[in-house]
């Protein structure tokens, strides 16, 4: 049985701690902020270097909120005072390249090469923001739940079904008992059969899909451990999870933000897969070998 203690021991021995930048913290909690706190958050996201040099009164004037609101916001970001927040923001801003600070819109007059370049940059920025919002404690708790589960089931509908299928496909290479089906009714029946010994990985960009929430309510009734991947921390789905991972992106004209969050969703699943493999390597290696041999055999036969 894997525990949080021995998993953290392995992390300390062999893995670098994932840094969660100030920008990552703001993006990760943005959806839970009040209307006035979002004004502060948005200015910090848009102009981190400028905000880092402001006094609390200057920031209050620039955003049209009270200094009390800014102090509340700073506490939400886990900083003890405003000075600590601005110092951390300055450090984050100093590490950001000009490309990270700019999100150029796609335009009808763009050349094909420019469209491709911007599209790649949107994807890279989404991955970077998602990585910054990851928390090592959450990763450890998720991996423990996955490794110790009797069954790991993947749930995702619509565009998120692509990520769910990809996760299922990867975890088939582990000794874990994993399940997935694209049909909503079958997913609901699978949820009804699960128990407190199982783990569900639920993926939804908005976190508000009615059918996905029905599945989650059934999982909750059965005491199933739920790991959620979504873009909205304040959604009902995120609030129902034992562990939530945020796939972050920015709104850009001419495309759905879900298009880029899908890339981040799949990368989060890739990360969980690799952590599971490396933390249970003695059990996983024989399975990986057998699966690879079977796949190779089909190629030789064709």
Buried (B, 14 or more C-beta within 10 A) or exposed (E): EBEEEEBBEBBEEEEEEBEBBBBBBBBBBBBBBBEBBBBBBBBBBEBBEBBBEBEBEEBBEBBEBEBEBBBBBBEBBEBEEBEEBBBBBBEBBEEBEEEBBEBEEBEEEBEEEEBEEBBEBBBBBBBBBBBBBBBBEBBBBBBBBBBBBEBBBBBBBBBBBBBBBBBBBBBEBBBBEBBBBBEBEEBBEBBEEBEEEBBBBBBBBBBBBEBBBBBBBBBBEBEBBBBBBBBBBEBBBBEBBBBBBBBBBEEBEEEEBBBBBBBBBBBBBEBBBEBBBEBBEEEBEEBBEEEEEEEEEEEEEE
